Amino acid sequence: MRYVFKTFNVGAGDCITLLLQNGDKELHIMVDCGSFTKDVNDNVTQIFRKRIDYLIVTHIDNDHIKGLISMLNVLPDLTIHHILYNCYQRTSENLQDWDDKMKDNVKRLYGDLPVVVDMMEGVINAESSKTLAELILDNENWKKAWRREYVTSGTEPIELGHDMGNLIFLSPNQDALDKLDDEYKKLFWQTLYKQKMDDYKNEESIYEALMRIASEEIDKEGKEQPVSATSLNEEALKKYADESVAALTASNIASIAFVWEHENHRILFFGDASPKIVSENLEKMYADFPKPLVFDAIKVSHHGSAHSTIKEQLKVVDSELYFVTGGSKLRPSFQAISRIVTAPLSGKISHREIRYNRQNKILDSLNSADGLKEKFHYSIEANNNEYELSY
């Protein structure tokens, strides 16, 4: 058995692939894509040979799905066997048509969507106003591949076949999706000037558009405040780790988080999910296992924001290898990284390595603090975005 876990620099967002090989069998998993760069295109077309077995869209944020919109436009012949994407999946047979007023308002709504830039051509994609949902529904093969049931922590594990392991879902809980539905109904009224009484044909497109615009506004507001690293020492590191944690957005709490597991090997795909919810569900699902559970690798939640990693999760799950994807000037944060590196080392772990794929001064300062690296047994690796294991 062999696997290759890989992250891509797609700007502030995420893009991750997992290649599984067992004998002459291969399985291709892709998780999110904030921007369809040349590196991502090369991986999908050359390594994956235009076949994705599982396309997992963790949640509706622009930095996780804009690249997927570009990919489906650029590669209309792409084979996708399964799509896991929590949008507005309704199985009702009594779906209403959009009236003329709704059509006009939706057209205006699409004009507010963030543009999608074709990174390979350096131009704005002509289809930038299309939603991911619309592109999937317009292609009969992709439409059939889209799982209509919501993915939640209660979803049964997916057996991948050919002895390549399972996907085990940790987030979201159903109540997170219910809260997102409530938010959608408010946005529906505020934007389309119509009470949400019925379900409509192709409503997935309206739902996604409203949620993407809402998440863009939240991102502009921002929660995190810059912190000074002029006197980075052990006391400062522990102080950052002890800072209080604010609530995540409804969209992030509704993010899909899951584990790929085969025999004694596990990778944790955190998405942007709540660390509290993920930790609680790991406790339940691995109740008989000693803690912390040690994973081959962990993708850090929400680009290492100050509120996406908590001390309690390190008591439940840990790894010698952490991947930080995307981010910004303030992400990954001192708070999140401090909680990881100052957590007590168990007998199973003697060192933690943090890999990141986008330049960040916070990580640079932690990397240059030789005394702290020796004290807390950590290392920082830039642009080492791939992890391969054969066993």
C-alpha positions, 0 to 999 in steps of 0.5 A: 500500500502506498499513499501520497498526500499533497497540498497546493499553494492556491493563495489564501485557501485550500487544495489537497489531493490524496493518491492511494495505490494498492497493487495495480489499483489507484484511487484519487481524492481531491479536497477543495480548490481555492484557485485552479493553478497550473500545479493543480491542473498538472496534478489533475490531468497528469497524475490523476489522468483526469479522473477524480474518484472522490471530490470533497467540497468541505464547505461553501467559502470562496477560498475553497471552491472558486478553483473548482469552478475553474476546473470544471470549466477548463476540464469538461471531460473530467471524470468524477465518480463521487461528489460530496458537497453539502449544498441545498440537497432537497429530494422533494418532488414538488419543486417550484419554478422560479418566477420572473421576479426571482429570475431578475433578482438571482441574475443581480445576485450572480453579479455580486459573486466574487470573480473567478480568475483563470490562473493559467491564462491570467484572465477573469473566467467568462463563467465566473458568475456560475456557481459550482452547483450549477456546473455540476447540475448542468453535466449529467455525469457529475450530477449523478455523482453528486451525493444527494444526502448531506454528509454529517458526523452521523454519516456511515463511513465510506469503504473505498474498495480494493483494500484502500481504507475508509473515509470516516466523517467527524463534522458537521453535526446536523445542528450546524447544517440546521443553523446554516439553513436558518441563515439561508432563509434570512438571506433569501428574504433579504436578497430575493424579497420573498419568504422561503416557503417552498423548495425550487428547481436548481435551488442549490445555485441560489443557496451557494451564491448567497452563502458565498457572498455572505462569507465574503463579507465576513472575511472582509470584516475579519476577527483577528488582530495582529500581534507583535513578535518582537520578543518571542520567547517561551513566556510569549508562546505560552501566553498566545496558547492560553488566549481565549478562543472566539466562535467560528462562523456558521459556514466554518462550523458546517465544514466537512471534516474527515479521517482517511484510515487504513489499518493503523494509518490515519490522516485528519482532514480538518477543513475549516471545522470546529476543533471542539466538534471534531475532538468530541466526535473523535472521542466517541468514534475512538472511545476504546483507543488510548489518547492522544490518537497519533495520526500520520498527518493532520491538516490544520483547521481554517488555515491556522486561525487563532480560533480553529485550534484548541488545547483540548484537541491536542489531548485527543489527537496529535501527530509528528506532521502538521500541514498548514494550508493557505492563510494570510498575514495573520494566518497561521496565527501565533495562537494556533501554532503555539497551542500545537508546539507547546502541547505536552509530547506523549511517549508516541511523539518526540518531535512535531514538524509544521509544513506550510505552503504560503509565506508567513512572517509568523512562521518565519519568526517561529522558525528562527527561534532556535531556543524555542525549537530546541525547548519544544522539539518542533521544526518549520518547513516551507514549501515541503507540501508532499508526504508519501508513505509505503507500507 
